[in-house]
Amino acid sequence: MYLKISRNAKGRASLSICEKYRDPITRKPKDRIIRSLGFADTYDHLYDDPIAHFRDVVKQMNEEQKHVSSLSVLIDMDEALVPDSSDLKNVGYGFIKRIYKALEIDKFWKGVAKKENTNIDLEKIFSLLVFMRIIRPGSKKDTYEHRDMLFESFDDIKLDDVYRALDYYTKYDAEFQVWLYDHSAPLYKRNIRTTYFDCTNYYYDISKPDIDELDEDGNILKKRYRKYGPEKNHRKDPIIEMGLLRSPYLMDCFLAMNPKK
């Protein structure tokens, strides 16, 4: 694959990711567009050098394709299966991982781990939670216990680390959503002239609402979320409100959790 740069009469550079192939009928080499990126100057607010950025993207795509195409597997036809072992692996999440990589989610969480100086593999745990949430939704513990169903190995992850990682995901939630919004812009069609906002309430079967932690002057040190508030089913339980902002193309733009007051 390569980055094709075409310029119009005004000199604006149009970018597209292309690959060469051989026509099955004429047997002549041709080019085809893998992804149309639009004009380079529309990415100036995202990257210092859009052309250099997308050349790096193409380079990474070629490296990934080379790795996949050169993969070989050796099978011992005389080897017996081990009782109670899990030999059925899911490889269908491969297209999900490609989107994951295109959005550079791995770079974000690796950067957070380096910034926080933690030995918890935030990126690997996050990828496990994402893949399993899509192909087999369950609790964090259930996800961990069924991690061996994925083709890749996640055996070096500990359940305690999964729970500890959640604190970092909460801490960097807003920054991560901005990262997703910015990195999805060049990849997917978006129209935010009209947006839709929806609210959902989660209620908890607890006897008392959470109380914010305050300092001596009444300033909030730590905000708690499960509070009493209006609810369409008139429940008396403390609840949390989730707000979701979406575009007409059903692309999630922003997600927020708020105390219900």
C-alpha positions in Angstrom: 0.0 0.0 0.0 1.1 3.6 -0.6 -0.2 7.1 0.0 -1.4 8.7 -3.3 -1.3 12.5 -3.4 -3.3 14.2 -6.1 -3.5 18.0 -6.6 -6.3 19.9 -8.2 -6.1 23.1 -10.2 -5.8 25.2 -7.1 -3.0 23.1 -5.7 -4.9 21.5 -2.9 -3.6 18.0 -2.1 -6.1 15.2 -2.0 -5.0 12.0 -0.1 -5.9 8.4 -0.5 -4.5 5.1 0.6 -4.1 2.8 -2.5 -2.7 -0.6 -3.3 -1.5 -2.2 -6.5 -3.1 -5.4 -7.8 -3.3 -7.4 -11.0 -6.5 -7.5 -12.9 -7.7 -11.1 -12.9 -8.9 -10.8 -16.6 -6.4 -8.6 -18.4 -3.6 -9.6 -16.0 -2.4 -6.0 -16.1 -1.3 -4.1 -13.0 -3.8 -1.6 -11.6 -4.3 0.6 -8.6 -7.3 0.6 -6.3 -8.3 2.9 -3.4 -8.4 1.3 0.0 -9.4 4.5 1.8 -10.1 8.0 0.6 -8.9 10.6 3.1 -10.0 13.9 1.4 -7.9 17.1 1.3 -4.7 17.2 3.4 -5.4 20.7 4.7 -8.6 19.6 6.5 -6.3 17.8 8.9 -4.1 20.8 9.7 -5.8 21.2 13.1 -5.0 17.6 14.0 -1.5 17.1 12.7 1.5 19.3 12.1 2.2 17.5 8.8 -0.9 15.5 7.6 1.0 14.0 4.7 3.8 12.7 6.9 1.3 11.4 9.4 -0.7 9.4 6.9 2.6 8.0 5.4 3.4 6.7 8.8 -0.2 5.2 9.0 0.4 3.4 5.6 3.8 2.2 6.8 2.2 0.7 9.9 -0.6 -0.9 7.8 2.1 -2.5 5.5 4.0 -3.8 8.6 0.8 -5.4 10.0 -0.1 -6.9 6.6 3.4 -8.3 6.2 3.2 -9.9 9.7 -0.1 -11.5 8.9 0.9 -12.7 5.5 4.1 -14.3 6.8 2.5 -16.1 9.8 2.9 -19.9 9.8 1.5 -22.5 12.1 3.0 -26.0 12.8 0.6 -28.7 13.8 1.7 -32.1 15.2 -0.9 -34.4 13.8 0.0 -37.1 16.3 -0.4 -34.9 19.4 -3.3 -35.9 21.7 -5.7 -33.2 23.1 -5.3 -32.4 26.7 -8.4 -33.2 28.8 -10.4 -30.1 30.1 -8.3 -27.8 27.9 -9.8 -24.9 25.8 -8.7 -25.4 22.2 -11.4 -23.4 20.5 -10.1 -19.9 19.8 -12.0 -16.9 18.5 -10.2 -15.1 15.6 -13.3 -13.1 14.5 -12.3 -10.1 16.6 -9.5 -9.4 14.1 -11.6 -6.7 12.3 -12.3 -5.1 15.7 -8.6 -5.0 16.4 -8.0 -3.4 13.1 -10.3 -0.5 14.1 -8.7 -0.5 17.5 -5.3 0.0 15.9 -6.5 2.6 13.3 -7.8 4.7 16.2 -4.4 4.3 17.9 -6.0 3.3 21.1 -2.9 1.3 22.0 -0.7 4.4 21.8 -3.0 6.3 24.2 -2.9 3.8 27.0 0.8 3.0 26.6 1.3 6.7 26.9 -0.8 6.8 30.1 1.1 3.9 31.6 4.4 5.6 30.9 3.1 8.9 32.4 1.8 7.2 35.5 4.9 5.0 35.8 2.8 1.9 36.5 3.8 -1.7 35.8 0.1 -2.5 35.0 -0.3 -3.2 31.3 -3.2 -0.7 30.8 -3.2 -1.2 27.0 -3.4 -5.0 27.0 -6.1 -5.1 29.7 -8.1 -2.4 27.9 -7.9 -4.3 24.6 -9.1 -7.5 26.4 -12.0 -5.7 27.9 -13.0 -4.1 24.5 -12.7 -7.3 22.5 -14.6 -9.4 25.1 -17.3 -6.8 25.6 -18.2 -7.0 21.9 -18.0 -10.8 21.4 -18.9 -12.1 24.8 -20.3 -9.4 27.2 -19.9 -10.2 30.9 -18.4 -8.9 34.2 -14.8 -8.0 34.6 -14.2 -11.3 36.4 -16.1 -13.3 33.7 -14.0 -11.6 31.0 -10.8 -12.5 32.8 -11.9 -16.1 33.3 -12.7 -16.6 29.6 -9.7 -14.7 28.2 -8.3 -17.9 26.8 -11.0 -18.0 24.1 -9.2 -15.3 22.2 -6.5 -16.3 19.7 -3.9 -14.0 21.4 -2.5 -14.9 24.8 -3.6 -12.8 27.8 -2.2 -15.2 30.4 0.2 -12.7 31.8 -2.7 -10.5 33.0 -3.9 -10.9 36.7 -7.4 -10.3 37.8 -6.2 -7.8 40.5 -4.5 -5.8 37.8 -7.8 -5.7 35.8 -9.5 -4.1 38.8 -6.6 -1.7 39.5 -6.6 -0.6 35.8 -10.2 0.7 36.2 -9.0 3.6 38.3 -6.8 4.8 35.5 -9.5 4.3 32.9 -11.8 6.5 35.1 -9.1 9.1 35.6 -8.4 9.5 31.9 -11.9 9.0 30.7 -12.4 12.6 29.3 -9.0 12.7 27.7 -9.6 9.3 26.1 -12.9 10.4 24.6 -11.2 13.5 23.1 -8.6 11.1 21.6 -11.2 8.9 20.1 -13.1 11.9 18.7 -10.0 13.4 17.1 -8.6 10.1 15.7 -12.0 8.9 14.3 -12.4 12.2 12.3 -10.1 11.2 9.4 -11.4 7.6 9.3 -15.1 7.8 9.5 -17.8 10.1 8.0 -19.2 12.5 10.6 -21.9 15.2 10.6 -22.4 17.1 13.9 -24.7 19.8 12.5 -27.5 17.8 14.1 -26.9 15.7 17.2 -29.0 13.6 19.5 -28.8 13.5 23.3 -30.2 10.6 25.3 -30.3 10.0 29.1 -30.5 6.7 30.9 -30.7 6.2 34.7 -29.1 3.4 36.7 -30.6 2.7 40.1 -29.0 1.0 43.1 -30.7 -1.0 45.8 -29.0 0.7 48.7 -30.6 2.3 51.7 -28.8 5.7 51.6 -27.3 7.9 48.9 -23.6 8.5 48.6 -22.2 11.6 50.4 -19.6 13.8 48.8 -16.3 14.2 50.7 -15.8 17.8 51.7 -13.0 19.8 53.2 -13.5 22.2 56.2 -14.7 25.0 53.9 -17.3 22.8 52.3 -15.4 22.4 49.0 -15.8 19.0 47.3 -12.7 16.8 47.6 -14.3 13.7 46.1 -17.6 13.6 44.3 -19.9 10.7 44.8 -22.5 9.7 42.2 -25.4 7.6 43.6 -27.9 10.3 44.6 -31.6 10.7 45.0 -33.3 12.4 42.0 -36.3 12.3 39.6 -36.8 9.0 37.7 -39.4 8.1 35.2 -40.5 5.0 37.0 -40.7 6.9 40.3 -38.2 4.7 42.1 -37.0 5.8 45.5 -33.5 4.4 45.1 -30.4 6.5 44.5 -29.5 6.6 40.8 -26.8 7.7 38.4 -27.6 9.4 35.1 -25.7 8.5 31.9 -25.8 11.0 29.1 -24.9 10.0 25.5 -24.4 12.4 22.6 -24.7 10.9 19.1 -24.5 12.1 15.5 -27.0 11.2 12.8 -24.6 8.5 11.6 -25.0 6.8 15.0 -21.4 7.7 15.9 -21.1 8.3 19.7 -19.6 11.7 20.3 -19.4 11.9 24.0 -20.5 9.9 27.1 -20.8 11.3 30.6 -21.9 9.9 34.0 -23.5 12.4 36.5 -25.1 12.3 39.9 -28.8 12.5 39.7 -30.0 15.6 41.5 
